[in-house]
């Protein structure tokens, strides 16, 4: 692992533990609750040394998954998609190893971003209702699967 990538992973590990998430292979972080499993995923770009952070929520009632892949989850968003354009730009640069940023600055930017828009939001998804409320509050930047939406309409 390169120094920049180590700084990214270390920032995630430190922030994850504060919210009760456990890491799996330094790229997926999970937190299980009776109604939900929350996931934060570190995704490597296929096109270069960039990374992305995806946040997702699995509804346990809709399937027996214990470690769901974020792209199969019922609610999903890219962490920087909920930020202001200025915050998003700085966050993307911190996750791009082509940008020469001191590791402590890279780590700080990542921690700030996931604290608010990643682990912080996911920690509030204790129930299906709470997760759907967060999705609603964040509008079009959050994808909600039809199975989850049909349950929301039934309630």
C-alpha positions in Angstrom: 0.0 0.0 0.0 1.3 3.5 -0.9 1.7 6.2 1.8 -1.3 8.1 0.4 -3.5 5.0 0.4 -2.3 4.1 3.9 -3.4 7.6 5.1 -6.8 7.1 3.5 -7.3 3.7 5.2 -6.0 4.9 8.5 -8.4 7.8 8.5 -11.3 5.5 7.8 -10.3 3.0 10.5 -10.0 5.7 13.1 -13.3 7.3 12.3 -15.1 3.9 11.9 -14.3 2.8 15.4 -15.8 5.9 16.9 -19.1 5.0 15.3 -19.0 1.3 16.1 -18.1 0.1 12.6 -15.8 -2.9 12.0 -13.5 -3.0 9.0 -13.2 -6.0 6.6 -10.1 -6.1 4.4 -9.5 -2.4 4.9 -12.1 -1.5 2.3 -15.5 -2.3 3.8 -16.8 -1.2 7.1 -20.0 -2.6 8.7 -22.3 -1.9 11.5 -25.1 -4.3 12.3 -28.4 -3.3 13.9 -31.6 -5.4 14.2 -33.3 -3.7 11.2 -30.3 -2.5 9.2 -26.7 -3.2 8.2 -24.8 -0.1 7.4 -21.8 -0.2 5.0 -19.0 2.2 4.1 -17.0 1.0 1.1 -13.7 2.3 -0.2 -13.7 1.9 -4.0 -10.6 2.1 -6.2 -11.1 3.7 -9.6 -10.4 1.5 -12.6 -8.9 4.5 -14.4 -6.2 5.8 -12.0 -5.1 6.3 -8.4 -8.4 7.7 -7.3 -10.7 6.3 -4.6 -14.4 6.8 -3.9 -16.4 6.3 -0.7 -19.8 4.8 -0.9 -22.3 4.6 2.0 -25.1 2.1 2.0 -27.9 0.6 4.1 -29.2 -2.9 3.8 -32.7 -3.7 5.3 -32.3 -7.1 7.1 -36.0 -7.8 6.6 -35.5 -7.9 2.9 -32.7 -10.4 2.8 -30.5 -12.5 5.1 -27.2 -10.9 4.0 -24.6 -10.5 6.8 -22.0 -8.6 4.7 -23.8 -7.1 1.8 -21.9 -5.4 -1.0 -22.7 -1.7 -1.0 -24.0 -1.8 -4.6 -26.6 -4.4 -3.6 -27.9 -2.4 -0.7 -31.4 -0.8 -0.5 -30.1 2.7 0.1 -26.8 4.0 -1.3 -24.9 7.3 -1.8 -21.5 8.4 -2.7 -20.2 10.3 0.3 -19.1 13.5 -1.5 -22.4 13.8 -3.4 -24.0 15.2 -0.3 -21.3 17.9 0.3 -21.2 21.5 -1.0 -19.2 21.8 -4.2 -16.2 23.3 -2.4 -16.2 20.5 0.3 -16.6 17.8 -2.4 -13.7 19.2 -4.5 -11.3 19.1 -1.4 -12.6 15.6 -0.5 -12.1 14.2 -4.0 -8.6 15.6 -4.1 -7.8 13.9 -0.7 -9.0 10.6 -2.2 -6.9 11.1 -5.4 -3.3 10.0 -5.0 -2.3 12.0 -8.0 -2.8 15.1 -5.8 0.3 15.8 -3.8 -1.2 16.4 -0.3 0.6 15.9 3.0 -0.7 12.7 4.6 -1.9 14.5 7.7 -4.0 17.0 5.6 -5.3 14.1 3.4 -6.3 12.2 6.6 -8.0 15.3 8.1 -10.1 16.0 5.0 -11.2 12.4 4.8 -12.1 12.2 8.5 -14.1 15.4 8.3 -16.0 14.2 5.3 -16.9 10.7 6.5 -17.6 12.0 10.0 -20.5 14.1 8.6 -21.6 12.4 5.3 -20.4 8.8 5.8 -20.2 7.2 9.2 -22.1 10.0 10.8 -25.2 9.6 8.6 -25.0 5.8 8.6 -24.9 5.8 12.4 -28.3 7.5 12.4 -29.7 4.6 10.3 -30.7 2.5 13.3 -34.0 1.5 11.7 -35.6 1.3 8.3 -37.7 4.4 9.1 -34.6 6.4 10.1 -32.7 5.3 7.0 -35.6 6.2 4.7 -35.9 9.6 6.4 -32.2 10.3 5.8 -32.6 9.3 2.2 -35.6 11.6 1.9 -33.7 14.5 3.5 -30.8 14.1 1.0 -33.0 13.9 -2.1 -31.8 12.9 -5.5 -28.2 12.2 -4.4 -29.3 9.0 -2.6 -30.5 6.0 -4.5 -33.3 4.0 -2.8 -34.2 0.6 -4.1 -37.8 -0.1 -5.1 -38.2 -2.7 -2.5 -37.4 -0.1 0.2 -39.7 2.5 -1.4 -42.7 0.1 -1.5 -42.3 -0.5 2.2 -42.1 3.2 2.9 -45.4 3.7 1.0 -47.1 0.8 2.9 -46.4 2.5 6.3 
